[in-house]
Amino acid sequence: MNSKPLSYESQKILMEYLPYMTRMKLSRCCPSLRTIEKLVPLRLNNVTLDSRFTLDNTEFCLEVVRKCPDGVPVPECFRNGYDGVMDTLDQHGVPDIEDRNSWTPGDIVRRNHIAEEAEEPIPDLEQRINHLKAMLPEEGVYANDLDYIEMLEIELQAFKNRRDNIFSPYQLVYRLKVYQEGQVTHIFYSDVDMKYSAKSKQLAEFLFGGRPVPISVKKLTVKPGDRTLRMPPGPIFKIRGLSLSYLLHNNINAASALHDSSFPLEKLSVGSFEPDDRNCSIVRNANELSVRFLMDRSIIGFIMGNENSKLTIRGLDENDISYEELIEIITQLRARNRDICLRLLFDEAPDYHNRFDNIGRQFQADRIDNYLSVPMEGNLHLRIEFERTLPFVVRLSTVRIAM
């Protein structure tokens, strides 16, 4: 039976619709497919960015593992998973805080990112350990509690080693765990030849980088945490839905990873990310947002970059939109000359709500009852009105006047 090899175009089509891990395995086993794998658009249902990356049903977790050489007793907590940390460790075993706080182009910096070492780490750890031991139940001791105390004691010893200039007794290696639902976990070890931030960046480059077209993702989730997410520079994802934790507020720079074609978003989910966040997240349509969940774009930039004809932004105060910024929004909306219905909802009435007439004079607007009519090009007028209920509403909408 004669069989013809797949043409180049056929290989590209086949590669595009293969599951992510199948694509990775094929490209690793067959070097001739690696270029095709990077060129062909990648389509994913769910991507979660956290201290570990999750792509559909596959999770990638990178850790620094402390291994005990021959003759060094293995702590019990190491047998229960406390051997790994997500930090660069120095020769004494102390985490490198400067490396955790370093930023490189493309990184997603989360709100609680800045880490500081205690002024007196040894007394601080001793106090924590003694406090935990005092809280142990009188009858029966939980294994997890003992493991955590033992892990803290290892951290304490590392700071004492640094004080006394003693090297750590442990050997350090990188461990990458690749867990695929329903499959055996694959574990890969490598030498500690670079800092943890650089190694994490290398992993992200392998997973997401080197692609000429954005990765299509149905839902991108960015979870809260105190660590920077190491990502390749430039827009990476074209997304349909975005899920953020309320803890991230509006100063997360996740927008740097989103391709312009992601906007306007089809769906935004917000929630607290409890252990089962599927039950506690709130799903809102993309034309209804809360300022606390916007990304690191200014409010004005987000409004101007969002092509939705109807948009509501909730939870505002004067720190989010000042009088000068409101004037700038009005100016830009007039310049765009398109249909818009924008509602800005303030938790309390901003002080400048009494400057209604000033706005009218600045834009040569007609005062009609409780709203202003600002002339635009053609037969459009920008209607500006304040609804003095709570939440206090500033509504800006275009009105088409019949000629």
C-alpha positions, 0 to 999 in steps of 0.5 A: 500500500502506497502512502504519501507524506503529508504536505507542508500545508497539511502538516500546519492544519493538523498541528493547529488543531492538536491538543497542546501537549500532543503538539509539544511532544511531537515537536520535541520528538521530531525536530523538523516539526519545531518550526511548524509548531511555532508558526502555526496558531496555538488555540487554548481553552483555558490558561492560568497564570500563577506561580505555576502555569496551567494550559488547558489540562496541563500544569507546569511547576518549577521549583528549587529543590534541596536534596540531601547528600549522603550522610545528611538525614532527610527531614520528614517535611522533605518527604511531604513536599516541603523540599521545594521553594520558588526562590533563588537560594544563596550558598547558605540557603537563604532566599534571594529577595532582590531576585524575587523583586527584579523585573524584566520586560514582559513580566506581570507584576502583581500588587503584592509583589514587593518582598522584604526580609525581616529586620531581625529574621532569626528572632522573628522565625524563632518567635513564630516557631515557638508560637506554633509549638505552643498552639499544638493540640495537647492530645494528638499532633497534626502531621502538617503542623509538624512539617510546617514547623520543621520547614521553618526550622530549616529556614531559621538554620539557613539564616544562622548559617549566613550569620556564621558564614556556613554553607548549606548542607543541601544540594540545589537542583531545579525540578520541573513538574509537568502534571497532565490530568489523568496522566502520570506526572513527569519530573525533569531535573536540571542544574542550578545554572541561573537565578530562579527568575531567569529560569522561570522566564526561560520556561515562559519563553518555551511555553509562550514565546517565539510565536509570530501570531498571538495565542488564542485563549478562550479564558485567561485567569490571572490569580493573586499572589506576591510574586512576579509572573515571568513572561516573554515581552510583547503581546502574547494572548488574544483572549475572549474572556478574562478572570481576575481576583479582586485582590489585584485591583487596577494596577496589574499590568496584565494588559501588556500580555494582551494583544489589541485584538482581545478588545473589547472583551467578551466576558470578564469574571471577577471573584475572590479565588477561594479554593473552589473559585468556580462557585464564588466568581461573579460573571459579568458581561464585558460592557459592565466592568468594575474599576477595581478589576481593570488592568494597568491602563489608565481609566481614560486609556481603557475607555478610549481603547474599548470599542463597545458602544455601551460601557459601565464602569463601577466603583469609582472615586475621585482618585480614579477619575478627577475633574480634569480627567472627566474633561479629557474623556469628554474631549476625546469622545467628541473627537472620536465622533461615534456612538457611545453610551458611557456610565461612570458610577461613583460610590459617592458624589465627587466634589466636582459634580457642582461644576456642571455649568463650568463644563457647559461653558467650556464646551459651548453646550446647551443646558436642557433640563438636567443635562448638557448637549455638546455639539459634535460633527454632523448630526451628533450631540454628546449628552452629559448628565449627572444622576444624583442618586447613589451610586452617583452616575455620570452618563455620557451618550451620543444623541443623533439629531434628525436633520 
